[in-house]
Amino acid sequence: MPGTTRRRKDTPPPRTGSSEMEVLRGFLDYLRASVAAKVEDAPEPEVRTAAVSSGTNLLGLLWHLTVVERSMFLGDNVTDWKKTFRAPAVDQVADVVARYRTAVERANEKLDGCTDLAAPMPRPGRPAPSLRWALTHMIEETARHAGHADILRELIDGSTGR
């Protein structure tokens, strides 16, 4: 572990509107920004290096979240979830971060047109969960991996905070 700790300024949870949609989307966007910030300036090759026996690495986590966003909100079909934890070797950190942010932007454009949390999220050939379930799942998924990213980033260079 590095000898010095670099602290980032912590960003508190968001203040959102009072509707269920505003709260769910506000927290999801907060978590999305947090996880992207953990990766965006991480050094190579450490960002790809597994720091735990499962093989999980920081860049792979963000690539996985990119694929999950695209699957959940844009309808992409994923056939091998294990492969989603490895970012393409040719991509630099900035490429993966940009793809994640693009997936989030496209997902948000689609979500902007949704007003009924009980409405199904169309996913061709697969069960269609409600928008409420999809948003809640993405909050859980992103938060879980943001926590992993916190630990992996601290192991890389001592950086902490959101």
Residue pairs with C-beta under 8 A, 6 or more apart in sequence:
1 154
1 155
1 158
2 156
2 157
2 158
3 158
4 158
5 154
5 158
5 159
5 160
6 157
6 158
6 159
6 160
7 159
7 160
7 161
8 37
8 159
8 160
8 161
8 162
9 161
10 161
10 162
11 30
11 33
11 34
11 162
13 27
13 30
14 26
14 27
14 29
14 30
15 26
16 22
16 23
16 25
16 26
16 27
17 23
17 26
20 117
20 132
21 115
21 117
24 117
24 132
24 135
24 136
24 139
25 108
25 111
25 135
27 139
28 135
28 138
28 139
28 142
29 104
29 108
31 139
31 142
31 143
31 146
32 65
32 100
32 104
32 142
34 146
34 162
35 61
35 62
35 65
35 142
35 145
35 146
35 149
36 62
36 97
36 100
36 101
37 162
38 58
38 146
38 149
38 150
38 152
38 153
38 159
39 47
39 58
39 59
39 61
39 62
39 93
39 96
39 97
39 100
39 149
39 153
40 93
40 94
40 97
41 93
42 58
42 59
42 93
42 153
42 156
42 157
43 156
43 157
44 92
44 93
46 58
46 156
46 157
47 57
47 58
47 59
47 93
47 156
48 57
48 58
48 59
48 60
48 87
49 57
49 156
50 56
50 57
51 57
51 152
51 155
51 156
52 152
55 85
56 85
56 148
56 152
57 85
57 152
58 149
58 152
58 153
58 156
59 87
59 93
59 96
60 85
60 86
60 87
61 85
61 145
61 148
61 149
61 152
62 87
62 96
62 97
62 100
62 149
63 84
63 85
63 86
63 87
63 88
63 96
63 99
63 100
64 84
64 85
64 145
65 100
65 141
65 142
65 145
66 96
66 99
66 100
66 103
67 76
67 78
67 84
68 84
68 138
68 141
69 100
69 103
69 104
69 107
69 138
70 76
70 103
70 106
70 107
71 77
71 78
71 123
72 107
72 121
72 123
72 134
72 137
72 138
73 106
73 107
73 110
73 111
73 121
73 134
73 138
74 103
74 106
74 107
74 110
75 122
75 123
75 124
77 123
77 124
77 125
77 126
78 84
87 96
91 99
111 131
111 135
114 131
116 131
117 130
117 131
117 132
117 135
118 130
118 131
118 132
119 130
119 131
120 128
120 129
120 130
120 131
121 128
121 129
121 130
121 131
121 134
122 128
129 137
150 160
150 162
153 159
153 160
154 160
